[in-house]
Amino acid sequence: MSDLRTRYLGLDLRTPLVASASPLTGTMDGLRRLEDAGAAAVVLPSLFEEEVGAQGREFEQLLAGGAPSMTEALASLPGPAQHGAGPGAYLKLVERAKATLSIPVIASLNGISQGGWARYAALLEQAGADALELNVYYVSSSPGRSGSEVELGYFDLVRSVRRALRIPLAVKVSPYFSSITNLAGRLVEVGAGGLVLFNRFYQPDLDVETLEVVPRLELSTSAELRLPLRWIAILHGRVSASLAASTGVHTPEDAVKALLAGADVVMMTSALLRNGPEHMRAVEAGLREWLERHGHRHVEEVRGRLSQRAVRDPLAYERANYLRMLASHPAPAGG
């Protein structure tokens, strides 16, 4: 049987298949089901900047007042231990997940302002998180704010959080930068031990009857994997950080493609929401079958085999591929 053991952020995983943040990872029942189905690690839903309000200030005051332990501080806060109920409940979820599961638990923060993020990052480490994923979701609508200013904000945030932590730190980034390779390298320089490609921004829609801006949640498809595939293939071997493929991993073939491009792990959300946690077993079985059919005894043998630095034609990941793709589509038949 092929060996799927993998390292991500310095953590030893039994396979490269990780359950990324979703409603499934926000409850203990969902987390248990994911572990039973073979998830090698779980990423909890993000603690959002908007949730750090009154309860956050109460929790800060409680700790500042000398609570003897994290457990006592958490027990003093009301509310169920579920995602969306504020920082106290989120920290309880981290603590319970770590105490219950035998796989790594990766906490997540979602914000852009430095503020209390370094403080909450440290609290998540105290609660037992094995690693932290910084999910930077920022849409700049100011015409006076340049792209370089936005990037500097990212670097300052990562640097601040890195200084507050001893556990590994990953950064989940957007594809909307003019030079992702440069951005990736600089994020690693300021403390990112891993890069998650990419943050899937959920775009607003317009309701033409109510004339309102409305949210529209649509699950990903395998076709969306092509964007992270390209950039993982380009970054593999160029940055000294773990690479995680996120968005568009639905099938064993998707997982194989991500590994061939150079991903250390593949993260799944939409496929698990659509098919249930047990879908993880089917992807693992398919991945093992592909490795064995191609004569590979260890997953490491295929990682990066189709990265930009390994393929015969490196330009396939750049403009030349765009030209070939356009020329490959047949012209419509004449009327």
C-alpha positions in Angstrom: 0.0 0.0 0.0 1.3 3.4 -0.9 2.6 5.6 1.9 0.7 8.9 2.1 2.4 10.4 5.1 3.0 14.1 4.7 4.5 17.1 6.5 2.7 20.4 6.6 3.8 23.4 8.6 6.2 21.0 10.4 3.2 18.8 11.5 3.2 15.1 10.7 0.0 14.1 8.9 -1.1 10.6 7.9 -2.2 11.8 4.4 -2.1 15.1 2.5 -5.9 15.5 2.8 -7.1 18.3 5.1 -10.6 19.4 5.9 -10.5 23.2 5.6 -12.8 25.7 7.3 -16.5 25.1 6.9 -19.6 24.5 9.0 -18.5 20.9 9.3 -15.4 22.0 11.2 -17.4 24.3 13.5 -19.0 21.6 15.6 -17.6 18.7 17.6 -19.9 16.3 15.8 -18.6 17.5 12.4 -15.0 17.3 13.6 -15.5 13.8 14.8 -17.0 12.7 11.6 -14.2 14.2 9.6 -11.6 12.5 11.7 -13.4 9.2 11.4 -13.5 9.7 7.6 -9.8 10.1 7.4 -9.1 13.8 7.5 -5.4 14.2 8.3 -6.0 17.6 10.0 -8.8 20.1 10.4 -8.9 23.9 10.0 -11.6 25.4 12.2 -13.8 28.2 10.9 -12.3 31.6 11.3 -12.8 33.9 14.3 -13.8 37.1 12.4 -12.7 40.5 13.4 -16.3 41.6 13.5 -17.0 39.0 16.2 -14.4 40.5 18.6 -16.8 42.8 20.3 -18.3 43.0 23.8 -17.5 39.4 24.7 -13.9 39.9 23.5 -13.5 42.9 25.8 -15.0 40.8 28.7 -12.6 38.0 28.0 -9.6 40.3 27.9 -10.6 41.8 31.2 -11.1 38.3 32.8 -7.6 37.3 31.8 -6.1 40.6 32.8 -7.8 40.2 36.2 -5.7 37.1 36.9 -7.7 34.0 35.9 -5.5 31.1 37.0 -5.9 29.2 33.7 -7.3 29.2 30.3 -9.8 26.6 31.3 -11.1 28.7 34.1 -11.3 31.8 32.0 -13.3 29.9 29.3 -15.6 28.4 31.9 -16.5 31.8 33.1 -17.9 32.9 29.8 -21.5 32.1 28.8 -22.7 30.7 25.5 -22.4 27.4 23.6 -19.0 26.3 22.3 -19.8 26.8 18.6 -18.5 29.0 15.8 -20.2 32.4 15.5 -20.9 32.9 19.2 -17.9 35.2 19.9 -14.2 34.7 20.9 -14.9 32.9 24.1 -17.0 30.2 22.4 -14.4 30.0 19.7 -11.6 29.4 22.2 -13.8 26.7 23.8 -14.1 25.0 20.5 -10.4 25.0 20.0 -9.9 23.6 23.5 -12.5 20.8 23.1 -11.3 19.9 19.6 -7.7 19.5 20.7 -8.8 17.5 23.8 -11.0 15.2 21.7 -9.3 14.7 18.3 -6.0 12.8 17.6 -5.3 14.8 14.5 -3.8 18.4 14.3 -6.2 21.2 14.9 -5.5 24.4 13.0 -7.3 27.5 14.2 -8.1 30.4 11.9 -8.3 34.2 12.3 -10.0 36.4 9.7 -9.1 40.1 9.6 -6.8 42.8 8.4 -6.2 45.3 11.2 -3.4 44.5 13.6 -5.3 45.5 16.7 -5.9 42.5 18.9 -5.0 39.9 16.4 -1.6 39.2 18.0 -3.3 38.9 21.4 -6.0 36.5 20.1 -3.4 34.5 18.2 -1.6 33.9 21.5 -4.9 32.9 23.2 -5.6 30.4 20.4 -2.2 28.8 21.0 -2.9 28.7 24.7 -6.2 27.0 24.0 -4.3 24.2 22.3 -4.2 25.0 18.5 -1.4 23.1 16.7 -1.1 25.8 14.1 -2.8 29.0 13.0 -4.1 30.0 9.6 -4.3 33.7 9.1 -7.2 34.2 6.6 -6.6 37.8 5.3 -9.8 38.9 3.6 -9.5 42.5 2.6 -11.2 44.4 -0.3 -9.7 47.9 -0.8 -12.2 50.3 -2.3 -10.2 53.4 -1.6 -8.8 55.0 -4.9 -6.1 56.7 -2.8 -4.7 53.4 -1.4 -2.0 51.9 -3.6 -1.4 48.2 -4.1 2.0 48.5 -2.4 0.2 50.0 0.7 -2.2 47.0 0.8 0.7 44.6 0.6 2.6 46.4 3.4 -0.5 46.0 5.6 -0.4 42.3 5.0 3.3 42.1 5.9 2.8 44.1 9.1 -0.1 41.9 10.1 1.8 38.7 9.5 4.9 40.0 11.3 2.9 41.1 14.3 1.1 37.7 14.6 4.3 35.7 14.0 6.0 37.5 17.0 3.1 36.5 19.3 3.3 32.8 18.4 5.4 29.7 18.9 3.2 27.4 16.8 3.4 27.3 13.0 1.6 30.1 11.0 0.1 29.8 7.6 -1.4 32.7 5.5 -4.3 32.2 3.3 -4.0 34.7 0.5 -6.0 36.1 -2.4 -5.1 35.6 -6.0 -5.7 39.3 -6.7 -2.2 40.7 -6.6 -0.1 41.8 -9.5 3.0 39.8 -8.5 2.0 36.8 -6.4 5.5 35.3 -6.5 7.0 38.4 -5.0 4.2 38.6 -2.4 4.6 35.0 -1.4 8.4 35.4 -0.9 7.9 38.4 1.3 5.2 36.8 3.4 7.6 34.0 4.1 10.3 36.5 5.0 8.1 38.1 7.6 7.1 34.8 9.2 4.7 32.7 7.2 5.6 29.1 7.4 2.9 28.1 4.9 0.8 29.6 2.1 -2.8 28.5 1.4 -3.7 29.2 -2.2 -6.2 30.7 -2.5 -8.8 32.5 -0.4 -12.1 32.0 -2.3 -13.8 35.4 -2.1 -17.6 35.1 -2.2 -18.8 37.9 -4.5 -22.0 39.8 -3.8 -24.9 39.7 -6.2 -27.6 42.2 -7.1 -31.3 41.5 -6.7 -33.0 43.3 -9.6 -36.4 43.2 -7.9 -35.6 44.4 -4.4 -32.7 46.5 -5.6 -30.5 45.2 -2.8 -27.0 43.8 -2.7 -27.3 40.2 -1.5 -25.0 37.4 -0.6 -24.9 34.3 -2.9 -23.0 31.3 -1.7 -22.0 28.9 -4.5 -19.9 25.8 -3.8 -16.7 25.4 -5.9 -16.2 23.1 -8.8 -13.1 21.2 -10.0 -12.6 23.7 -12.8 -11.6 26.3 -10.1 -8.6 24.2 -9.2 -6.7 25.5 -12.2 -5.9 28.9 -10.6 -4.2 27.5 -7.5 -2.6 24.7 -9.6 -0.8 27.3 -11.7 0.6 29.3 -8.8 1.5 26.3 -6.7 3.5 25.0 -9.7 5.2 28.3 -10.0 6.0 28.7 -6.3 7.1 25.1 -5.7 10.8 25.1 -4.9 10.9 28.9 -5.0 9.7 29.6 -1.4 10.7 27.9 1.8 7.2 27.3 3.0 4.5 24.7 3.0 2.0 25.0 0.1 -1.7 24.1 0.5 -4.0 23.9 -2.5 -7.4 25.3 -1.6 -10.5 25.7 -3.9 -11.6 23.1 -6.4 -10.4 19.9 -4.9 -13.3 17.5 -5.3 -12.0 14.2 -6.7 -9.0 11.9 -6.4 -7.8 13.3 -9.7 -7.9 16.8 -8.3 -5.8 15.8 -5.3 -3.3 14.1 -7.7 -3.0 17.3 -9.8 -2.4 19.5 -6.8 0.4 17.1 -5.5 2.0 17.0 -9.0 2.0 20.8 -9.1 3.9 20.8 -5.7 1.2 21.1 -3.0 2.2 19.7 0.4 -1.5 19.3 1.3 -4.9 19.6 -0.4 -7.7 21.3 1.4 -11.4 20.4 0.9 -14.5 22.3 1.7 -17.2 22.3 -1.0 -16.8 18.6 -1.8 -17.3 17.7 1.8 -20.3 20.0 2.2 -21.8 18.5 -1.0 -21.1 14.9 -0.4 -20.6 14.7 3.4 -17.4 14.0 5.5 -17.3 10.4 4.3 -16.3 11.7 0.8 -12.8 12.0 2.3 -12.5 8.2 2.3 -13.3 8.0 -1.4 -10.6 10.7 -2.3 -8.0 8.9 -0.2 -8.8 5.5 -1.8 -8.6 7.1 -5.2 -5.3 8.7 -4.4 -3.8 5.5 -3.2 -5.1 3.7 -6.3 -3.5 6.2 -8.6 -0.1 6.0 -6.8 -0.1 2.2 -6.9 -1.2 2.1 -10.6 1.7 4.4 -11.5 4.2 2.4 -9.4 4.7 5.0 -6.6 5.4 3.7 -3.1 5.3 7.1 -1.4 3.4 10.3 -2.1 6.6 12.3 -1.9 7.7 10.7 -5.2 5.1 12.7 -7.2 5.1 16.0 -5.3 6.2 18.7 -7.7 6.8 16.5 -10.7 4.8 18.9 -12.8 5.9 22.1 -11.1 7.3 24.9 -13.4 10.8 24.0 -12.5 10.4 20.3 -13.3 8.4 20.3 -16.6 10.1 20.3 -20.0 8.3 23.5 -21.0 8.3 26.0 -18.1 6.5 28.6 -20.3 3.4 26.3 -20.2 2.5 28.0 -16.9 2.9 31.5 -18.4 1.7 33.4 -21.6 2.6 30.6 -24.1 -0.1 28.4 -22.5 -2.7 31.2 -22.9 -1.9 31.4 -26.7 -2.1 27.6 -27.2 -5.4 27.5 -25.3 -7.0 30.1 -27.5 -5.8 28.3 -30.6 -7.1 25.0 -29.4 -10.8 25.9 -29.5 -12.5 25.1 -32.8 -14.2 27.9 -34.6 -18.1 27.7 -34.8 -19.5 26.1 -37.9 -20.7 28.5 -40.5 -24.4 29.0 -41.1 
